[in-house]
Amino acid sequence: MQYGRLILGPGVAALLLAASIAPAGAQSPVAPAPIAPAASGERIPGSEAEVKLTFAPLVRKSAPAVVNVYAARQVPVRTPFAGDPFFEQFFGRGEGRTRRESSLGSGVIVDSAGLVVTNHHVIADAEEVRVALADGREFDAKVLLRDQQADLAVLKIEDDKPFPSIAIADSDKTEIGDLVLAIGNPFGIGQTVTNGIVSALARTHVGVNDVGYFIQTDAAINPGNSGGALVDMHGELVGVNTAIFSRSGGSNGIGFAIPSNMVRAFADAAREGRPFERPYIGAGFVPVTADMAEALGLDRPTGALVQAVRPDTPAEDAGLREGDVVLSMNGFPVDNPDTLGYRLATAGLGRDAELQVMAADGKRETVRLALERAPETPPRDVRTLTGRTPFAGVTIANLSPRLAGELEMPQTATGVVVTEVERDSPAARFGLRPKDIITSLNGRDVESTEELEEDAENGRRGWRIEVDRNGQRLVQTFR
């Protein structure tokens, strides 16, 4: 019996086993199939030592920079009798009682000065955050930056000595089939390392805020791994583990990580003390469906279809028109609007992007799009409404592209938006929510916060309110 050969990649062996049995009485064994020429950097192992490869050097290099993140918050406790006037006489409403709730996740130190990247959902609503290093040291952490849509947060810890850190790789160079390690703290049992491959790239709509752009891996990722490191075979960070696809709650071999290029852009913003802002282009996009692709003459459904272009915006200046399809940006293919959003977010402000666009008539052209900061026009004019109206306790603002970005709403949205609703206020009882856009009051279009405040005070006999909530039109009447 003959055994196959080990083909060695860049520092890692993949075993290919092939067996052939020579027939009885044969003079010589069957010759093995010829080996295809090795790609650059690949070769056949030359010794037993090369066969006995291990991930241990990579773990020793990377694991000290992966930390545990503890988040704690106080949550109100309400009795089961709250809201019942009869039982509240005896048991009260339970107001003022709280209990401490904690969560555990992972993080990655990306700067020796103490910058720690983790997931937003690990520290969401936390009042206290602590970071524990692999060597047992613990530090209080300050939240420098957080973004729910990107599901990223940056923490800061301080010490007299530099912290172990991990270099950030270029995730655009990651390929399907690359070997990776996932390092984190699953189920709170302590630091754990699993290995696998990159099983897919550019995954979108995987259940994390229903948007995003992720690296998929079969390296085991479980609850508690969130915010941990996805490391390549050079010991560099290629992604931050963020989610799993599972019906049982455990790893089924499908995990998702935020690409390191997004992590780098986010960490750079925190390091420079500025908010993480996505470029404003002033256009709305929708995916290209199979029917659209056939009508447009595309061989497959791909690209981001321009649905609307606002006047006096970078999109209009670049020549984008409704019906155009963006096929690529800076040489990278654009499969859908989420891919385009990721490319824009990681490109940075103050630069130009090169877009390949197919017009409705089938002609293709290259346009240059300026990546600018979203304008704050009109001014937000924040107001908190009071009085005996359904709006009492609500905070409203004029919706601008910049405010829309801060609220993680479409940048093409306009109108008067609800930014905050006081608990147990008339506005809360009547069902108003943050991000509601109040479009009409008593049959009159609402153009500004000033108008809404005046009209609310004048509606003493009743109010007929129209609200845009995530694209749905809601109408309510109060007397």
Secondary structure, 3 states (H helix, E strand, C coil): CCCCCEEECCCCEEECCCCCCCCCCCCCCCCCCCCCCCCCCCECCCCHHHHCCCCHHHHHHHHHHEEEEEEEEEEECCCCCCCCHHHHHHHCCCCCCEEEEEEEEEEEEEECCCEEEECHHHHCCCCEEEEECCCCCEEECEEEEEECCCCEEEEECCCCCCCCCCCECCHHHCCCCCEEEEEECHHHCCCEEEEEEEEEEEECCCCCCCCCCEEEECCCCCCCCCCCEEECCCCCEEEEEEEECCCCCCCCCCEEEEEHHHHHHHHHHHHCCCCCCCCECCEEEEECCHHHHHHHCCCCCCCEEEEEECCCCHHHHHCCCCCCEEEEECCEECCCHHHHHHHHHHHCCCCEEEEEEECCCCCEEEEEEECECCCCCCCCCCEECCCCCCCCCEEEEEECHHHHHHCCCCCCCCEEEEEEECCCCHHHHCCCCCCCEEEEECCEECCCHHHHHHHHHHCCCCEEEEEEECCEEEEEEEC
